[in-house]
Amino acid sequence: MSEPSAVDDAFYVYGLIDPKVARETADELFAVFYVGKGKGRRWKQHSRDVQEALIISERLGSKQATIRRILERGESIPALIFAEGIETEKDAYNVEQLAMTLVEALLRTQGRSLSNATPGHGQQVTRIPGTLIQEVQQGEDDRGQEPISASFPHIPVEISPRRRNVSVQPFSHPVLLVKGTREPLALFENRLADASLLSAGFGALADRIKVLESVEVERERRGWDPDEPWEGAEASVRARRYWPIAGWRVVSWMQGAGDRPRDLLLGIPTPSGQTVVRYAWRIDYDGQWEFYPEGKRWGIPLGEQLLKHELLNTVLVENRDDDSDAETQVLLNHAAGWRHLQ
């Protein structure tokens, strides 16, 4: 376990370790459950950011609850540094991808798997063409997923230098992009909860909000499968719940703010690490909203499914560095799993 050298503006790739597994296996590599990248002197803060991201991300099944279990045991989460001194984000991404592939293959020999997914996102481990771990690559093909060489149009977004808001080109209306998953998630049954758990700040809007609590059941919501995609109803349930959105933002949208998103887009990560827009709906602002007090999460009312939306089968990217032409996917480092693009 080590810390990266204090090199400003240099990237590093690290793994978070489950200390209990490290004690049981006497091998830090077998105890890695999350691979990520960081920069400069911020690895400790970055590690805390990742912990928070895993805790607040969309409701996860037991396999993805590693970090919560460690914290509940009262233990800290050490890190293993795989590489440091990496100059560019693109190179760091490639090193992260390689580390994830190698660690995942190692963990599978012990019947375990990484808790995160594609680099910078969180759905499924990316495979690298040409790697010596041929059985890992073959496993992807056997599951019927898209070839890693699959390519999708990249739609650029531009960031306003004044407001730092995102303007999507070439279309003009705001959208809400949310991230789905290929992995199965725990299934929850929802039941009415105490309406007083909703903030008084919602006023008359409270009549359009259903306050719910969730109880986990012994079934799973299946992950997205390109050979058997979700149908409309199954996809909409995955897309509309359970998003951690600030109450003031929900109030603004319900009251008709001019920049509120018109459409909700559901993106699904591919094995090659691209989050591709697979589904789109018009948001029904006259419909019933759902509020889940635990975690302050929201269910967004959806209307008509948009089967011919202009952004279907595209990847939304942006340029975050004025000195570089590198593309970055718009959901990268957005731990809540959604982003308001306007």
N, C-alpha and C positions, 0 to 999 in steps of 0.2 A: 504494500500500500504506500503510495507516494503522492506528492504534490508536484504539478508541473513547475518548471523553472519560471521565474518572474520575467517573462518577455512580453513587453507591451505589444498589443495588436497581433500576437501569434495565437493560432488556434491549437487545440489539443483534442485528443480523443480518449475517452475514459470509460470505465465500466463501474457501475454501482454494485456493491457487494452485500449479500445477505450474511451477516456475521455468524448466524447460527449454522448455515450451510458450510461456511468456511471452517468452523470448528469441527463439524462432522466429517468433512472430506479432507481436511488438512491441505486444501488446495484452493487458492483464491480464484483461479480461473473457473473452477466448477461452481463457485459461489456467485458469479456474475449474473445479474438478472436484468440489467438495463445497460445499454451502450448508447453513449451520446457524445456530443462535442461541445467545447467551450472555448473561451478566448481570454488571453491575458491573465490578470490576477484574480479573475472572478470565479474560479472553479468552485469554491465553496458556496458562493451565492447561487451559481448556476445549478449546483447539486440540489440546493434547497428549492430552486425554481422547479426542477424536475420532480422533486418529491411532491410539491404542491400540485403540479400538473397531473400527476398520476392519481392524486387523491380526489381532485375535482372533476376529472374527465368523465365522460358519459358512463353511466352505471356499468360496472364491469363484473364479470364472473369471478369465481374464486381464484383462478389462475393468475389473474391480473391484480390481485389484492396483496401482492408481496410487500409492497412498501408500507401499506397500512399495518400489516401484521408486525413488521419490524418496529415501527414507531410505537405500537401498542405494547410491545415487549419492553419498551423503555430503552431501546438500544439506538445508537447512532448508526449512520450508514456510511461506511468508508468507501473510498474509490481506488480503483486500480488504473494507472495511466498507461495507455497502450502506445501513444505517440504524442509528441509535442513539437513546438517550433514550426508548425505548419503555416505557410504564408498566406494562402488564399482560402476562402470559404469553399470553393469548388474542390480544392485538394482535400480539405478537411472532410467534406461530404464523402469523397471517394474512399478515404481512409476509414471513416466511420462505417461505410457500407461493407468494406472488406472485413473490418473487425466484427461486425454483426454476423456476417456469413460464417466466419471461422468459429466464433464463440457459440453460435447457434448449433453448428455441426457438432462441436464438442459436448454441449449440453444434451443434445439428443442421444448421445451414447449413454447418458445417465437417466434418460427418460424425462428430461426437463426441457424448458424452452425459455427464450427471452420474453420479458413482459412487454417490451415495446416492439414496434413494427418497423415500417420503412423509415430510413433515416430522416429525422426532423419531423416525423408525423407520429404514427403510433398504431399501425394496424397489422402489418405482417412483414416478416423479415424478408428483405430483398435478396435475391440471388444474383451472383455476378457471373456473367458468361465467361467461360474460359478458366474458371477456377479449377484447381485440382480435386476439389471435393465433388466428384461427378455424381455421387449418389444423392447429394443434396439438390443439385440441379435437376436430376432426373425426377426427384420427388415432386417438383413443381409441375413438370410435364404430366406426370401421372394423375395429378389432381385436376387436370383439364383447365388450368388457368391460361390467360393470354400469354403468347410468347413474349419473352422479355424484350424483344425488338419491336413490340407493338408501339406505334407512334400516334399521337393525337395532336391536333392543332393547338398551339400555345397562343392564348389571347392575352396581350399585355394590358396591364393597368398602370395608370399614372398617379403619382402622389402630388397633391397640391403643396408647393413649398410654404404657403401661408398657413393653411389649416391642417396640413398633414392628414387630410382625409383622402380616401381612395376614390378615384374616378375611373370607372370601367369604360374602356373603349372597345368597339365603336358604338355600343348602344348607350342610351341616355338615362334609363331609370335605375334606381338603387335596387340591389338584391341582397339577400342574406344567404351566404354560403355556409353549409354545415358539413361535417365530415362523418361518413359512415364507417363501417368496418367489415372486413372479411371474416373476422372471428366471431363465433357465437357469443352472445352476452346473456347474462342472467335475465330471466323473465320476471316481471313484477305485476302483481295485481294491485289496482288502485282503488281506494275507498275514500269516502268523504271524511274530511278532517275538520277541526275547529276553525270556523271562518274567521275568528278573531286573530288567527295567526297571520292574516294578511294585514299589511301596514295600513293605518288609517289614512295615509296619504293618497290612497286610490279613490277615496270618496265614492261618488256615484258609479265609478267604473267597476266597483267591486261586484255589482250585479252581473257583470259579464265574465267573472272569474270564478272558477271552481277550485276550491282549496282541497287538495288530495294528499293522502299518505300512501306510500307504496309498501307492499309486503312481498318479499321474494318467494317464489314458488319453485317446485322441483322440476322445472323445465327450462329450456333455453330458447332464446331468439336466435335463429340460425344466421350465420354470417352471409354476406353477399357472395353469390357463386355465378360466374359468367356463363356457366352451362345451364343454370337454373336461376335466373335473376328473380329478385323480388317482384311480385305483382304489385299493382297500384296500392291496395290497402296495406299490404305488408311493408312496402317501402315508405308509405306516409307515416305509419306508426314509428318507424325508425327515424324518420326525418324530423318529426314535430316535437319529440320529447328527448331527453330531459336536459335542457340547456341552461347553464348558469348565466343569466342575463340580469343586469342591474334593474331594480324596480323602477328607478327614474326613467330608464330607457323604455321600459314597457309602457309606462304612463304616456310618455311622449308619442310613442307609436300609436297607442290606442286613441289618443286625442287628435291624431291626424297630422303629425309633424310632416313638413314638406319633404324631408329627407328619409322618411321611413321606407324600408324595403318593400317593393311591390311583389317580388317573387322570392320564393325559397328554393335554393338549389342544393341538392344532395350530391356530394362528391364521394367517390370510392377510390381508395388507393389501389394501384396496380402492383404486380411484383417488381416492376422496374422503378417504383417510387413516385409515380405520377398520380396525383389526385384528380381523377377525371369526373366531370359533371355527368351523372347518369340519369338523374331525375330532376324535374322542376314542377313547382306548383305556384298558383296564385295564392297569396296570403289572404285569408278571409277575415278582415278586421271587424266584421260584424258578428263573427262566430264566437264560440266559447273558449276562453283562454283557460289554461290549467296552471295552478301554482303548487309547487311541492316545497313546503317549508324546510324540510331537511335538505340542506345544501342550497336553498334558495334557487331552485330550478324552475323552468317554465316549459309548458306545452303550448305550442303555437298553432292556432287554428288554420287549417289549410283548406283551400277551395279546389278549384278545377286543376287537374293534372295537365301540365302543358307538354304535350307529346312532341311538339315541333319547336320548342324553345331554341333560340339562336345559340345558346351556350351549351347545349347538350353535346356530349362527346368532345369536350374541350378541356384544356388545363389552363387555369388562370394563374398568371405569373406577373411579377413586378420587378423593377430594378431598384434595389435598396441602396446602391452605392453609386454616387454621381461619377466616380472615377472608373467605373467598370461597366461593361455591357452584360454582365452575368445576370441570368434570369433566376429569380427566387419565387417559389410557389407561395401564393398569398396566405396560405394557412400555416406556413412554417413559423414555429415558435409562438403560435397562438394556442396556448394550452387549453383554453375552454372548448376548442373544437369548432368554433364558428367565427365568422367575420362579416361585418356590415360593410358592403362595398357600395360606395355612392359617388 
